[in-house]
Amino acid sequence: MNTRSVAAHPPADPDQYARSVRRVLWGTLALNIGVCLLKLIVGLWTGSLAIMADAIHSLTDSLNNVMGLVVMRWSAPPPDREHPYGHLKFEAIGALGIAAMLGIACFEVVKPAVMRLIDGDRGHVTMNVTAIGLMGIVLLVNIGVAWFERRAGLRLHSKLLLADAAQTFGDIWITLGVIAGSLGIWLLGWWWLDVVLAIPVAIAVIASGWAVVRSNLPWLLDEAAIAPDEIQQIALSVEGVVDCHAVASRGLVGRQAFVEMHLITTVRDVETSHRMTEEIERLLTERYGPVAATIHVEPERYAENGATAERTVSA
């Protein structure tokens, strides 16, 4: 299993984390709305199917930001009686929602393009240098938004921001394809480029959607968050620990991970055993960010009976 390491931990205060993510989402929402409106104006002005499709894709960017703000409202609260492990998976579900919207955008791009190719309809595309220049401005804005949102996502360890940034990066390739098609129409009169370039646009959208799904499935399916042998190594570094087994983990490293294990010790009193488990949890948190550990303490004779690390859960 490849354990995902992180360079820095997000804010320890969940409220601070939620506020930070919301600030990023509000900023990108404003920019995405501006980009969408600009593409829509250029598309209506030139009659370009590719630019109109790109405007629809940018509209999904804005909808994703709105959905992200709603998701953050549900994922930020601390654990409660009904959700003892917290609400963080709401964020992953929101990221999958973004993937679904990518699929919708893909369909909206491909359907009209295929119909034009079948009917041989050249449409009424009138491209000019002003329209291409405006699309160039859109491209620069998309690059800036994607870079900023991805950087913020890595800093805050936000699945939602990283998923949204992945979609915006896909939008960059789409816009590049649209600009290339616009140049072909303007300089060479190749009207069919406006339709044919819908194919790489669809591929870019599908690739972005798959990246979002792939990055969130391990979290939703409770894949091991930390390699069992790494947990075992930390536990064995505490004085008095003989062995540990039945090691399991889940959650998200850097945000909130949950660890379970059976610990064999040489100590016999409850108070000392409790201090050992607290020390293990402290070491895990120090290395991986917030960790909630459930540790079942067993007497030393369990090691003599064969209850050793071969029972450790591995991924």
C-alpha positions as CSV (number, residue, x, y, z in Angstrom):
1,M,0.0,0.0,0.0
2,N,1.2,3.5,-0.8
3,T,0.7,5.7,2.2
4,R,-0.1,9.3,1.3
5,S,2.2,11.6,3.2
6,V,1.5,15.3,3.8
7,A,3.9,18.2,4.1
8,A,1.9,20.2,6.5
9,H,-1.2,19.9,8.7
10,P,-4.4,21.9,8.2
11,P,-5.6,24.2,10.9
12,A,-6.3,22.2,14.1
13,D,-9.5,24.2,14.6
14,P,-12.3,22.7,12.4
15,D,-14.0,26.1,12.2
16,Q,-10.8,27.8,11.0
17,Y,-10.4,25.1,8.4
18,A,-14.0,25.5,7.2
19,R,-13.6,29.3,7.0
20,S,-10.4,28.9,5.0
21,V,-12.0,26.6,2.5
22,R,-15.1,28.8,2.1
23,R,-12.9,31.8,1.4
24,V,-11.2,30.0,-1.4
25,L,-14.6,28.7,-2.8
26,W,-16.2,32.2,-2.7
27,G,-13.2,33.7,-4.6
28,T,-13.2,31.0,-7.3
29,L,-17.0,31.2,-7.6
30,A,-16.8,34.9,-8.5
31,L,-14.1,34.3,-11.1
32,N,-15.9,31.3,-12.6
33,I,-19.1,33.3,-13.0
34,G,-17.1,36.0,-14.8
35,V,-15.4,33.5,-17.0
36,C,-18.8,31.8,-17.8
37,L,-20.4,35.1,-18.7
38,L,-17.5,36.1,-21.0
39,K,-17.6,32.8,-22.8
40,L,-21.3,33.0,-23.2
41,I,-21.1,36.5,-24.7
42,V,-18.3,35.4,-27.2
43,G,-20.2,32.2,-28.1
44,L,-23.5,34.1,-28.9
45,W,-21.5,36.8,-30.8
46,T,-19.6,34.3,-33.0
47,G,-22.1,31.5,-33.2
48,S,-19.4,29.0,-32.1
49,L,-20.7,25.7,-30.8
50,A,-17.3,24.9,-29.2
51,I,-17.3,28.2,-27.2
52,M,-20.9,27.8,-26.2
53,A,-20.1,24.3,-24.9
54,D,-17.1,25.7,-23.1
55,A,-19.4,28.2,-21.4
56,I,-21.6,25.4,-20.3
57,H,-18.6,23.7,-18.8
58,S,-17.7,26.9,-16.9
59,L,-21.2,27.0,-15.6
60,T,-20.6,23.6,-14.0
61,D,-17.5,25.1,-12.4
62,S,-19.7,27.8,-10.7
63,L,-22.3,25.2,-9.7
64,N,-19.5,23.1,-8.2
65,N,-18.3,26.0,-6.1
66,V,-21.9,26.5,-4.8
67,M,-22.2,22.9,-4.0
68,G,-18.8,23.0,-2.3
69,L,-20.0,25.8,0.0
70,V,-23.1,23.8,0.8
71,V,-21.0,20.7,1.5
72,M,-18.6,22.6,3.8
73,R,-21.7,23.6,5.8
74,W,-22.4,19.9,6.5
75,S,-18.8,18.6,6.8
76,A,-17.4,21.2,9.3
77,P,-19.3,20.2,12.5
78,P,-17.5,18.1,15.0
79,P,-18.5,14.5,15.8
80,D,-21.9,14.1,17.5
81,R,-24.1,11.3,18.7
82,E,-25.4,10.4,15.2
83,H,-22.0,10.8,13.6
84,P,-19.4,9.7,16.1
85,Y,-16.6,9.7,13.5
86,G,-17.4,13.2,12.3
87,H,-18.8,14.6,9.1
88,L,-15.7,14.6,6.9
89,K,-17.1,12.2,4.3
90,F,-19.6,14.8,3.3
91,E,-16.7,16.5,1.7
92,A,-15.7,13.4,-0.3
93,I,-19.4,12.9,-1.4
94,G,-19.3,16.5,-2.6
95,A,-16.2,15.7,-4.6
96,L,-18.0,12.8,-6.3
97,G,-20.8,15.2,-7.0
98,I,-18.3,17.3,-8.9
99,A,-17.4,14.2,-10.9
100,A,-21.0,13.7,-11.8
101,M,-21.3,17.3,-13.1
102,L,-18.2,16.7,-15.2
103,G,-20.1,13.8,-16.9
104,I,-23.0,16.1,-17.5
105,A,-20.7,18.7,-19.1
106,C,-19.2,16.0,-21.3
107,F,-22.6,15.0,-22.6
108,E,-23.5,18.6,-23.3
109,V,-20.4,19.0,-25.3
110,V,-20.6,15.8,-27.3
111,K,-24.3,15.6,-28.2
112,P,-24.6,18.8,-30.4
113,A,-21.2,18.2,-32.0
114,V,-22.2,14.7,-33.1
115,M,-25.5,16.0,-34.5
116,R,-23.7,18.6,-36.6
117,L,-21.2,16.0,-38.0
118,I,-24.1,13.7,-38.9
119,D,-26.2,16.4,-40.5
120,G,-23.2,18.1,-42.2
121,D,-24.3,21.4,-40.7
122,R,-21.5,24.0,-40.8
123,G,-23.5,26.4,-38.7
124,H,-23.0,30.2,-38.8
125,V,-19.6,30.7,-37.1
126,T,-18.0,34.1,-37.6
127,M,-14.7,34.2,-35.8
128,N,-12.5,37.3,-35.4
129,V,-9.4,38.5,-33.6
130,T,-11.4,40.2,-30.8
131,A,-13.2,37.0,-29.9
132,I,-9.9,35.0,-29.9
133,G,-8.3,37.7,-27.7
134,L,-11.2,37.4,-25.2
135,M,-10.8,33.6,-25.1
136,G,-7.1,34.2,-24.4
137,I,-8.0,36.3,-21.3
138,V,-10.4,33.5,-20.2
139,L,-7.5,31.0,-20.5
140,L,-5.2,33.1,-18.3
141,V,-8.0,33.5,-15.7
142,N,-8.6,29.7,-15.6
143,I,-4.9,29.0,-15.2
144,G,-4.7,31.4,-12.3
145,V,-7.8,30.0,-10.6
146,A,-6.6,26.3,-11.0
147,W,-3.1,27.1,-9.6
148,F,-4.5,29.1,-6.7
149,E,-7.2,26.5,-5.8
150,R,-4.8,23.5,-6.0
151,R,-2.2,25.3,-3.9
152,A,-4.9,26.0,-1.3
153,G,-6.2,22.4,-1.4
154,L,-2.7,21.0,-0.8
155,R,-2.2,23.4,2.1
156,L,-5.5,22.7,3.7
157,H,-5.7,19.0,2.8
158,S,-9.1,19.6,1.2
159,K,-10.4,16.9,-1.1
160,L,-13.0,19.3,-2.2
161,L,-10.6,22.0,-3.3
162,L,-8.3,19.6,-5.0
163,A,-11.2,18.0,-6.9
164,D,-12.5,21.4,-8.0
165,A,-8.9,22.4,-9.1
166,A,-8.7,19.2,-11.1
167,Q,-11.8,20.2,-13.0
168,T,-10.5,23.7,-13.6
169,F,-7.3,22.2,-15.0
170,G,-9.5,20.2,-17.4
171,D,-11.2,23.5,-18.3
172,I,-7.8,24.9,-19.3
173,W,-7.3,22.1,-21.9
174,I,-10.9,22.6,-23.2
175,T,-10.3,26.3,-23.6
176,L,-7.0,25.7,-25.4
177,G,-8.8,23.4,-27.8
178,V,-11.5,25.9,-28.4
179,I,-8.9,28.7,-29.1
180,A,-7.1,26.4,-31.6
181,G,-10.4,25.7,-33.3
182,S,-11.2,29.4,-33.4
183,L,-7.8,30.1,-35.0
184,G,-8.5,27.4,-37.6
185,I,-11.9,28.9,-38.5
186,W,-10.6,32.4,-38.6
187,L,-7.4,31.8,-40.6
188,L,-8.2,28.8,-42.7
189,G,-12.0,28.7,-42.9
190,W,-12.1,25.2,-41.5
191,W,-15.6,25.3,-40.0
192,W,-15.5,21.6,-39.0
193,L,-12.8,22.3,-36.4
194,D,-15.6,23.9,-34.3
195,V,-17.2,20.5,-34.1
196,V,-14.3,18.0,-34.2
197,L,-12.5,19.6,-31.3
198,A,-15.4,18.5,-29.1
199,I,-13.8,15.0,-29.0
200,P,-10.6,16.0,-27.1
201,V,-12.8,18.2,-25.0
202,A,-14.9,15.2,-24.0
203,I,-11.7,13.2,-23.3
204,A,-10.4,15.9,-21.0
205,V,-13.7,16.1,-19.1
206,I,-13.8,12.3,-18.6
207,A,-10.2,12.2,-17.4
208,S,-10.8,14.9,-14.8
209,G,-13.9,13.1,-13.6
210,W,-12.1,9.8,-13.3
211,A,-9.3,11.5,-11.3
212,V,-11.8,12.9,-8.9
213,V,-13.5,9.5,-8.4
214,R,-10.2,7.7,-8.0
215,S,-8.9,10.1,-5.4
216,N,-12.0,9.8,-3.2
217,L,-12.8,6.1,-3.4
218,P,-10.1,5.0,-0.9
219,W,-11.5,7.4,1.7
220,L,-15.1,6.4,1.1
221,L,-14.3,2.7,1.1
222,D,-12.3,3.0,4.3
223,E,-9.0,2.0,2.7
224,A,-6.1,1.8,5.2
225,A,-4.9,5.4,5.9
226,I,-1.5,4.4,7.4
227,A,0.6,1.4,6.7
228,P,0.2,-1.1,9.5
229,D,3.9,-1.7,9.9
230,E,4.5,2.0,10.4
231,I,1.9,2.0,13.2
232,Q,3.5,-1.0,14.7
233,Q,6.9,0.6,14.6
234,I,5.7,3.6,16.5
235,A,3.9,1.5,19.1
236,L,7.1,-0.7,19.7
237,S,9.1,2.5,20.3
238,V,7.2,3.1,23.6
239,E,8.9,1.5,26.6
240,G,7.0,-1.5,27.9
241,V,5.4,-2.5,24.7
242,V,6.2,-6.1,23.7
243,D,4.2,-6.3,20.5
244,C,1.0,-5.1,18.8
245,H,-1.4,-6.8,16.3
246,A,-4.8,-6.5,14.7
247,V,-3.7,-3.1,13.5
248,A,-6.2,-1.2,11.3
249,S,-6.6,2.4,10.2
250,R,-8.9,4.5,8.1
251,G,-9.8,8.2,7.5
252,L,-7.6,10.8,5.9
253,V,-4.0,11.5,7.0
254,G,-3.6,15.1,7.9
255,R,-7.3,15.7,8.6
256,Q,-8.6,12.9,10.8
257,A,-7.4,9.3,11.0
258,F,-8.7,6.5,13.1
259,V,-6.4,3.7,14.4
260,E,-7.2,0.4,16.1
261,M,-4.8,-2.1,17.6
262,H,-4.2,-4.7,20.2
263,L,-1.2,-3.9,22.4
264,I,0.8,-6.4,24.4
265,T,2.7,-4.9,27.3
266,T,4.9,-5.9,30.3
267,V,3.1,-3.6,32.7
268,R,0.4,-4.9,35.0
269,D,-1.4,-1.8,36.4
270,V,-4.1,0.0,34.5
271,E,-2.7,3.5,35.1
272,T,0.6,2.8,33.5
273,S,-1.0,1.0,30.6
274,H,-3.2,4.0,30.0
275,R,-0.2,6.4,29.9
276,M,1.4,4.1,27.3
277,T,-1.7,4.2,25.1
278,E,-1.8,8.0,25.4
279,E,1.9,8.2,24.4
280,I,1.3,6.0,21.3
281,E,-1.6,8.3,20.3
282,R,0.5,11.3,20.8
283,L,3.3,9.9,18.6
284,L,0.8,9.0,15.9
285,T,-0.7,12.5,16.0
286,E,2.7,14.1,15.9
287,R,3.6,12.2,12.7
288,Y,0.2,11.9,10.8
289,G,-1.9,14.8,12.1
290,P,-5.1,14.3,14.2
291,V,-5.4,10.6,15.1
292,A,-8.0,9.0,17.3
293,A,-6.6,5.6,18.6
294,T,-8.6,2.7,20.1
295,I,-6.1,0.5,21.8
296,H,-6.9,-2.9,23.5
297,V,-4.2,-3.7,26.1
298,E,-3.3,-7.4,26.5
299,P,-1.0,-9.0,29.1
300,E,2.5,-10.2,28.2
301,R,1.5,-13.9,28.2
302,Y,-0.5,-13.3,25.1
303,A,2.8,-13.0,23.1
304,E,3.9,-16.3,24.5
305,N,0.6,-17.8,23.2
306,G,1.3,-16.7,19.7
307,A,-0.8,-13.5,19.5
308,T,1.8,-11.6,17.5
309,A,2.1,-9.3,14.5
310,E,1.2,-11.9,11.9
311,R,-2.4,-11.0,12.7
312,T,-1.8,-7.4,11.7
313,V,-4.2,-6.2,9.1
314,S,-2.4,-5.4,5.9
315,A,-3.6,-3.5,2.8
